[in-house]
Amino acid sequence: MNKNWLIVYVILFSILSCQKNTPQKLYSKIVTAPGPEDIVLDKANNRILVSCDERRTGMALQAAIQQIDLNTDICTALPIVNMPSIPFHPHGFDLQKVNGIDYLYVINHYRDSAYTNAVLQFEIKASQLEFVREYKHPLLISPNDITVLPNGAFYFSNDKNSSNILEMLYSPYGGSVVYCNGATTWQKVDSIIGFPNGLYDEGDALYLATSRNYAMYKYEMQSDGTLKNRKRIAAINGMDNIIDNGDDLIVSVHPDEIKFALLSYFPETLSPSKTYAINKQTGQARLIFDDDGKKISGSSTALVHGNDLYLAQVFDGFVLKIANYKY
């Protein structure tokens, strides 16, 4: 055999062998309650917790914390015990072990005439959530996402400075970040931000994803909860929630703000969804998922588990799973 043809044969054989051995991506929809806006991995119970709420006006109110069994991909309701008689409309949430106990901290919007908001703390158990306490404060203005420290303190983002949705037009940089020490100390630790959204803390670093600042910020957390040395580490617009994945932060993005806004009123709107892996140290961003809205419209959270990718969303009632997905 001619030497050149032998080289070509070896190359083609190698390419075909790689293609044959590479598992195919498999897309499936895991049915949930409406509006599975945030998801978090509950390692101790081999499941994904899902924060669900019907967010479209005119629809019957439905809200719950649900669970996706990682063995079966079946989603079921997770009962809540000892819950006081208050309206329950969960939004962003975070799981944290505090003093050896796993807790779920949940942003709760009452949806009442006073625009009451709160943070609810639940103890996580295998078969249920047990209500622990409710945090309320005037600085809970328009809370979006939350991150909890190992000592029980937490930070949350206010996406605007009032309950009026029109503020995003006439005061687009009215957002803020607030710190609570888990007791009586509350303080605004950053402000004048364009729609601050997802939060994640690690060591002495706090990361904030913004929707309108073309920025993911990294701060140095101080012992009193204040923040120093804000640094822009990535310049992407339309960012939503953050999930940790080793050296990277996995961030969902709404690349078309107009279509995402229309999705609230017109369910047939296709709002494109992107997901990036952003390196915590360098800020280098890699696009790991890109869809025009046909597979999932308005994706809000992305979670990597093994070789699988789970995508949550703001409105429709399913989590998209991409099996055999490895970025």
Phi, psi and omega in degrees: 000137177304138184301319181295318178295327178297318179297315179300317180299315180298317180296312181297320179297320180295317180297313181295324179294319179296317180296322182293324185271353181274119180299141180281143175291135179238124182259132176215149179257123176264112185291130178230180168293165180300147172067055177282074192289326183225146177224152179212145180278126175254087186299320185299332183244014176049054183208166171250128175271144187231127177266111187243139174199134174288117187252359180269132179294148180087350179264154178297132182293128176220127181214142181189158163262123181246174182223136175253118177289121184287347176275325186246344186063021177268133180256131179224163177288147175251110184300148175244127180250154179062023180285129177291167182279076178231153175300143182234112178220086186290150177230238178294149178211168181212144177254131180212141174271121180235120182054041175081002182243135177278126179237151172246123178254125190235128169291128181236125176257119181295327187063034178260177183294338180270001182054047181287136176230157182204169168244127180252136179250129179235142169277132183270125175235166187300322187250358184193169168253138179246119181299134179250304180196165176243131174259127176226141181195150178302337179283352172279075189276302178214064187293141183243303181225166185216146170227138187246136179273159181300342178268003178094352172289162180207158172244147172220157180258134167261117184286345174208177188257011175202175179279351183282117182296334180292346179300332180295343177268312184269346176216070188293347180246044181265008183281164182207168172240134183237144178245137171232133182279008180091001180224252188250354182268120176231135178206142174283124186248352169200154184206184182056056182237139178278098177051069173296141189228252186294147180229149173206136178241146178204121183062236178257016182251138173241131179249139180228124175264133179245153180267338186231008181257002189049048187203140156251126181258149172237130180243161168259118180280138177259164184298335180267008178093346179290164183240144178227161171055055176298130183227130175281120181252347177209144183244080179232135179264152176084021182288147180241236187281160181242135172233136179287143173209076178068242180281350186244159168250128180265122189232127173277146185224139172258095185287342179239097185296325182293313179294325177295320178295320180294332182301332180294329185251335183233095186302337182281353179298136175263105180262114183303150180230132174232154174226133179241149166256118183247122181294132185295328185268316186264339185079002178299129184250132177240129177285121183243351175207137182212121182218144181279002180109355182283324178278317177207133185249120179076044179298137186242335181215141178232132183231126176265129177225108185063235178263012184247150178239129177247131181240121175266173183208167188279328191239301189287156190269061171200154169255130180272126176252131174247100182283154181059034181259126179222116184273000000 
